[in-house]
Amino acid sequence: CWCLSPNRSSKDGKQLCRWLGPSFTIGAALCFAVAIANGQVLQRLSVIPLSAEEQNSEPMEEKKKEFMEDLKKNLKKKADGVSISEEELDRIWHKYNMPISAIEDGGYLQYAQYEDHPQEDPRHKIEGDFEEPPDQESDPVEFDKYVSAKVSFNADGVETFGVVQGRKRDSSGKLIGHYHENPHLDTSIYQVEFEDGKVESFYANQIIEGIMMNVDDEGNTMYRFRKFIDHQRDGRAVRGDNGWYTTSSGLKRPRKTTKGWKLLAEMKGGETKWLDLSVAKEAFPIKVAEYAVANKLVSEPAFAWWVPYTLRKRDRVLKAVKRRAVKRQKPEKFGIEVPGPGPKGVARAYELDAQNGTSHWNDALIKEVKTILPALKILEEDEDVPVGYQLIEIMTEMDLTWKAQICARGDQTDPPMSVTYASVVTRESQTEKIDPRKALVDDLCKQIQKWRDEGCEVLLGIDANEDLSVNSPDSIRQRFGECGMEEAILKRHPPTATHQRNQSNVPIDGIFTTSGVPVLAGGYYAFGEFVEADHSALWIDIDLNTALGNFTPQGSTFKPRKLTLLDKRSVRRYLQLAHLGYEEHDIPSRLTKLNQRIESNG
């Protein structure tokens, strides 16, 4: 077979090789192992079988025999420890290499190159602005940002969990794929180790998808619960004889405590996790109560005060519980464990660096210490506080971006504000002050102008939280007017209050349209008439062509079946449908109101 091998030449070439089979440990799917004449085994994505014409040609048959002779000879040299000279390697390479440009005349296709076959031919260089992906060695943090992240994958309906071990490399030790800040353009391949010890390869966008499947809206890692399988308690647990207390009025009450108890939860995918009873009770009250009954734990003080009530109110509790999964007790964000505050958190940070083979937390702590240490004086164990100094305790906070902050314990002392967060940039120190409201309006106006340039008409409803009847400088009405939009209701309706607490007839809600949207009518509903909210509902009426476009779709024709009045079943069915239709559209009350309006108008 042929393999694409442009490594030793500036031109694309096909190298004659012997196919050894799929490559299971290197490269992506459809990667194959091939042997070339010098005895070297290559991993190639582009492997092309010999055509029928080549297989039947005598020159190719002769070349195949020579290839096998050279391959056996060089394999024997390698087995004997004899190195092959550079001259011999070049001779073998050129002997079995054929440029693709020469083959194309014979009817062969030009195969596209993959990421691990970079083109060096100047003809393939793209002129103009092109942002090259960052070098894999220039920013190592960027290339291992997913290391140690916990991911979840669903294979054939079975959910499995794994940990990202690092980037995958090819046979020559180079990282496979290129990093890009846009995940859709990131071709990096990562290795993930699952709980059963199996290691598989995934692209960067698959890693991100696996992380997002395992976190909630705030990035906290979650588990999909299956069942409870075991329990344990320690010395903090309240025993049966201490499970009650007497009030000042002489009544006996149960102690409401869950301390000292843990439940072993089995998650989907087979992973197990010890959960504090307080966490398990909050997330799965029914499951915990049923487990307590099955294992005869109801008499224990930690269960006696709530399990009977929960089982009696089971249906109502099931409706009230909204949490379907329990968060990990470890502080994790987007699958990455973040050490907690204090000395234990610092120790855990060093442990994570050692486990993952990185230095993220160590570098962050060193950087923060260098920043904050000049402002502090560290006292020895028996040293007194010097004059002019204030004794404060400090702690370390860490976040997802591998940053550490040394801050004062504000709950114990009253230190100066300049020391509490010495390394945090204050709002007053920023040279440019940004008004978020103005920034939002600026971005909105830019987008409106972009839509108009594309030939679109715009209809925009907004809660402006300002008087829309006033066209003052820098007001929303004035800014939208510059974009060719005007308030559609105030042209036809006097200003009125659109919020219940507004007593001065100031409209803070409005509907803006461009000139191409013909508004036939508009107005305000009374408070609570159309929606249950603090604001009143707004409405405008536009013609059908504007709503559906210039080409109004034709209505579908329907030929009703003939109603047989002599069939009592048909008549009964007709009356039932008519009655339901009258009730659905509130026809009786609407007719009554219409008659009253007609009578009142004479």
N, C-alpha and C positions, 0 to 999 in steps of 0.2 A: 504494500500500500504506500501511498504518499502522505507526508505530513508537511504542513507549512512551517518552515524554519528559516526566518529571516535574521537569525541571531548573528551569523558570521559574515553577512554581506549587506550592503546598502540596498540591494534589490530583493524583491520578493522572490522566493524560490520554493520549489517542492523537493523534499529530500526523500529518497527511497528508504523505506524502513520495514521492519517486521512487527506486525501487530501482536501485542502480548495480552490484551484484554482491557476491561474497564479499570480505571484508577479509582479505588474506593476511598483513599485517604487524602488525596491531593486534588485540588481544583473543584469546579462546580460539576453539575450534571453533564453527561456526555463527554467527560474527560477520559482519555485513553492513555495507556502506557504503550510506548513503542520503543524498539531497539534499533539503533542505527549501526552502520558498518564498523565503527570504531569500538563497539561494545558498550556504549553509553545508553542508559535507559532514560527516555524523555517522557514528560507528561504533556500531552497536546490535546487541545480542544478541536482543532481542525485536522481531521484524519480522513483521507479520500481513498477509497478502494481503487484498484487498477481496473480500467475499463476492459470490456470484452476484446476490443481491438488490441490493447496492450498485452493482455494475457495470451493471445494467439500469435503475437509477433515473435519471430525468431530473435531479433536484437534484444528485446526485453527479456526473453527467456535466458539468453546468454548473460545479460546483466544480472538477473536474479541469481544465477549460479555463482557468478563472481562475488555478488553481495554476500551470499551464505558462506563462501570460502573465507572472505575477509572477516566476517563476523565471528566465525569459529576460531580463526587464527588469533584475533584480538582478544576474545574471551579467554583463550588459553594463556595468552600473555598476562592478562590481569590476574588469572588464578595463580600463575607462577611469580607474581610480583614484579613483572617486567613492565616498565613504563613505556608508553608510545611517544615517539618524538613528535615535535610540532610539525615537521615537514611531512611525516606520514599522516598526521591528522588532516592537514590541509589537502594532501593528495586524495585521501579517502572522501573528504567533504566535497571537493569539486568533481570527483568521479561520479558520485551518485546524486548530485544536486542538479536540478534543471530549472532555469528561470521560468516563472509563470508567463511572462510576456511571450516566450517562444512556444509555450504550450497552447496559448489562447487561439493561435491560428489553426490548431487541430481540433477545435470545438470544445475545449474545456472551459468551465466557468471560473471566473475570478471570485474566490471566496473572501468574505469580509474578515478582517482581522479582529481578534478579541483583545480584551484588556491586557492580558499577559503576553501579548506579542506586539510591542510598541513599534510603530513605523519610524524609521530614521531617514527615509528618502526625502530630500528637500521638496520633491514634488507634492508630498502629502501635507506640507505645512500650510496652515490657514492664515491668510493675511488679514489684517485688521485687528480690532479689539477682541481678544479672547483671553479669558481668565483661566490660567492653568490651575489645576488642583494643587493644593499645598503638598510639599514634599513630605514623604512619610516619616522622615527623621527630623524635620525642622520643628515640628510641634507635636511631641509625643503625647501630650495631654489630650490633644484633639482626637488622636487616633485610638485612645483606649478609654474614652469617656463612658462606654457601655460596660466596661469590665466590672464584674461583681454584681451587675444588675440581675435581678430575678425576673424571669420571663415565664409566660404561660402560653402553651400551644395546644391546639385541639386537633388530634389526629384520629380520624375514624370515630368521632364522637367521644373519645377518651381524652380528658384534659390532663396534661402532664406539665410539670414544673421543672425548670432548669436554671442554671447560673451561667452567665456569659464569662468564658475563660479568657478570651482575647482574640486578636486578629489572626486569621489563617494565613499561612505562608506556603509558597510553592516549593518545589524540590531544591531550588537554589537559595532558599531562605528569604526571598523577597515577599513583601506583603502583597496579597492578592487584591486587586481592585484599587480604586482611588476614592479618597474621602471628598465629600462635597457637603457644604452647609445645607443644601436642599436634600432632604432624605430621598426624594424620588430620583435624584441624580447620583446618589452615593452608591458606588458599586463595591464597597468594602464587604468582605465576607468574614463572619465571626464564628467561632466555635462555642457551642453551648453544651455543657455537661448536665445530663439529667440525673434524677435521683437514683436510677438503676445503674448508673455508671456509664451509660451510652453517651457518646459524643457525636454531635451532628453539626453541620455547617448551615448557616443562614445568612442572607443578605441583611444590610443595615436596616432597610425598611421593614423587613420581617421582624427584626429585633425590636424596633419601635412598636410595631403592632403587638408583639408579644408582651411588651411592658404595659401598653395601654389597656390590654385585656385584663390586666391583673391589678389595676388601680382604680380609685374612685375619681370624682371630679376634682378633688384637691390634691391628687397625686399620692394618697395614702394607699399602701399595698393592702389588698384584701384577699381573703381565702373564700372558696366556695365550700360551705359546710356540708358534711354528709351525716355523721352521727357521733355520739359520745361513746367511748369504749372503756374508759377507766377513770378513777378518781383517787385523790390523795388529800391528806390534811397534815398540817404541821402543828407545832406547839402554840401558835397564836389562835388556833381554832377554839371557839367557846364550847365547853362540854355541856352535857345534858343538865347537870345540876345547877349550872350558872346561866341557863338559857332564859331565865325570867327575872324580872325586877319588880319591886313594889313602888307605886306612885305615892305622892304625898297624901292622896285621899284614900290610900289603902287598897287600891286596885292592883291586880297582878297583870303585868304586860310582858309579852315576849321581847327579847332583845333582837333588834333588827340589825343583824351583822352577817357578813359573808367572809370575814377574815379567816385566813388559814386554809381555805379550801381551793383546790384546783381540779379541773376536769380535763381529761385527755380527749381532744377532738380529732376525728379523722376527716380530712378534707378530700374532695374529689381529686383524684390523681394519686391517692394513697398516702399523702404526706400527713403526719400527725403533729399536733401542737398542744402543749399544756397551756390552758387558759385559766386565769383567775375566775373564780365563781362570779364575781361582780361583773366581769366583761361578758361571760357566757350568759348570765341571767339577762343582761340588757339586750343582747343580740338575739338569743333563742330561748325565750322564757318557757315556751311550751315544751320544747325538746328537753330542757333541763329538768322541768317538773316531771315529765314522763320518765326520764332516767332516774330521778330520785325515788319515784314510786317503785320502779322495777328493781332497784338495788336496795330498797328498804332504808332510805336515808331521810324519810319525811320527819322522823322524830328528832333528828339533829337540829339544834338551834339555828344553824345557817339556812335550813330549808323550811322549818316548821312555820315560820311567820309569814311565808308567802306562797308556798306550793299549793296548799288546799284552796286558797282563794283563786290562784291562777287557773287551776283545773276546773273550778266551778264557772269561771268566766272565760273559758277557753275560746269560744267563738268571737267574743268581743275583743279579746286580747289579740287574736290573729289579725283582725282588721286594723288594730291600732299599730301593730309592729310593722314598720316600713323597711327596716334594715334587713337585707337578705344575706349579707355576708359580714364577717367580723374582721376588723382590721388587725394587722399584726400588732403584738405588743411591743416589738422592736420599732423604734422610730424610723420608718422608711418612707422615702419619697421617690415615686416613679421607679420602684424596684431597687433603689440603692439605699443601703443602711446609713443613716446619719447618726453619729455618736451623740449621746445626750450631754447635758451640761455637767460641770464639775469634774473632780479628779477621775471618777470612774469613766466619764466620757472621753477624757484625754487618753486614758489607758486603752479604752476600746478603739480609739482612733489608730493608735500604734498597732493594735492587733489586726485591724482591718487592712492596714498597709502591708503587714507581714503575710496575711492570708492571700491577698490579691496580687502581691508582687509589685506594688506601686508605692509612691511616696507622696500622694496627694495631701493627706492630713499632716504629715510631718512638715512638708514645705509650707503649708498654710499656717501652722503653729509657729514655725521659725520666723516667718514674715511678720506675724502679728506681735511676737515678742520683741523683735527689733524695733517695731513702731511704737509700742506702748511702754517698754521698759525704761526709757530715759525719763519718763514722767513719774516713775514710782521709785520707792526705796523699799527693798525687801528686808524685813527684820529677821534676825535670828530668833531662836526659840525663847530665850530669856532677855532679849534686848528691849529696852524701854522706847517709847515713842518719842522721837526728837522734837524739840521745840519748833513750832511752826508747821508741823505735820499732823495729819488726821488719820487715825487707824481705820482702815476699811478692809473688808474681805472682797476678793475678786473671784470671778468664775469665768469659764470659757463656754461660749456659745458657738455652734457650728451649723452650717446650712448645706443645702444640696449642691451648691456650686463649688464645693471644696474650699470654703472660706471659714476662717476662725476669727472670733472677736472676744477679746478679754474685756470684761465689763465689771462694774462694781455691784455688790450685793445691796441693791437699793432697799430691800425689805428689812435689812438689819441696821443700816446706818443712813445718814442723810449727807452723802458726800456732795461736793460741788458738781454742778451739771457738766463742767468741762472735763471731769474725770470719768463720769458714768459711762459714756460711750466716746472715749477719746479718739478712736480711730474711725468713727462714723462721720461722713461729711454732712454738716448741718445745712439746712435750707438757706440760712442767711449767707453761707459761704459760697454758694453757687453764684457765678457771675451772671448767668442768664436765668431770669425768672419767667417761667412759662405759666400762662393762664390756661388751665385745661379746658375751660368753656370756650375761650376764643380759639384754641387749637382745634377743638371739635368742629366749630362752625367753619373755620378755614378749610379743614379737610372735606367737610360736607359740600361747601361751595365749589371746591375743585372737582369733586366727583360729579356734581350736578352739571358743571360746565363741560366735563368730559362726555357725559351722556348726551348733552345737547349737540356737541360737536359731531357725535355719531349719528345724529338725526333722530334721537329719541325725545318723546315728550315725558315730562316728569310730574308726578302727583305725590305730594309729601305731607304726611300728617305729623305734627310735632307738639310735644308739651314743652313750650319754651320757657316757662316759669318767669315770664316778663310780659309787660303790656304790649300785645300785638297790634293794638289800635293806634299806637304812636310810632311814627316813622322817624325816630331820632337817629343821630349819627351812631354808627357801630351797633345799632340794634339788629335783631335777627330779621325784622321786616325790611330794614334798609339793605342788609347784606344779601338777602334773597332777591330783593328787587334788582340788585346789580347783576344777578344771574338770570334775569328775565322771568322771575316768578312773582306772583302776587297772591295775597290772601283771598280765597274764593268766597268766604262767607261774609266777611265784613263789608264787601261791596253791596250786599243785598240785605244785610241785617244789622241793626244797631248794636254797639258793643254791649256785651252782657257777661256776667260772671260765669266762669266755667269750672270753678272750684267752690265747694260748699262753704269753706271758711272765708271766702272772698265776699265782702259786703259792699264793694265800691264799683260793681259792674266792669271789672277789668278782665278781658279775655286773655288767658295765658295759654290756651290751646287753640290751634288753628290748622287749616288745611291750605297748603300752597300749591298752585298749579302753574304750568307754563302756558303761554298764549295759545298753543295748539290743542288744549283741552277745553272744549266748550262746556262751561258749567251752566246748566239750566236753572238750578235752584239750590239752596243750601240753608242750613240753620242749626239750631241747638235743641236737643231734647231736654226735658226737665230732669232734675237730679233724681236718679233712681228709676226713671221711666224705662230706659232701654238696657242699662247695665247697672249692677250693684257696685258702685264705686264712689270715691270722693269727687271725681270729675264727671261732668255731664258728657253725654255722647254727642258727637258732631256728625253731620251728614251733608252730602252734596249729591246732586242728580246730574248725571251726564248722559248723552244720547247713546244709543245702542252701537252705532258705528264706531264711536270713540272707544267704547268698552271692549268690543270684539274685533275691531279693525275695520278697514274699508270694505272687506269682502265678508258680508254677513252670511254665516252658514245657513243652508237650506234646512228647514225643519223636516224631521222624518215623518213620513205618512204612516198612519195606522188605521187599518180597516177593522172597525169593531164587529164583533159577532152579533148576529141578529138575536134580539131579546124576545123570547117567546112568552107572551103574557099569560098564556094558558097553563104554563108549567109553574106550579106553585113553588118548586125548589128554586127556579131562576128568579122569581119575584122576591122570595125571601132573601136570597143572596144579594140581589140588587139593593133591597132596602137596608140590609146590614152594611154594605159598602157605603151607601149614601149617608147613613147615620154616622159611620166612622169618619167620613170626609167632612161632614158638618162639624163634628166635635174637634177634629184636628185643626181646622181652619177657623174655629170659633165663629161660625156663620150666624147662629141665632143672636148672640150679643152684638155682633157687628151690624146686623140688620136693625136691631133695636136702636142702637146709637144713630144709625143713618136716618131712621124714621124720626127720631127726636130732633135731629139737626134740621131735617126738612120742615118739620112743624114749627121749630123756633124761627126759621127764616121766612116763614109765611108761605 
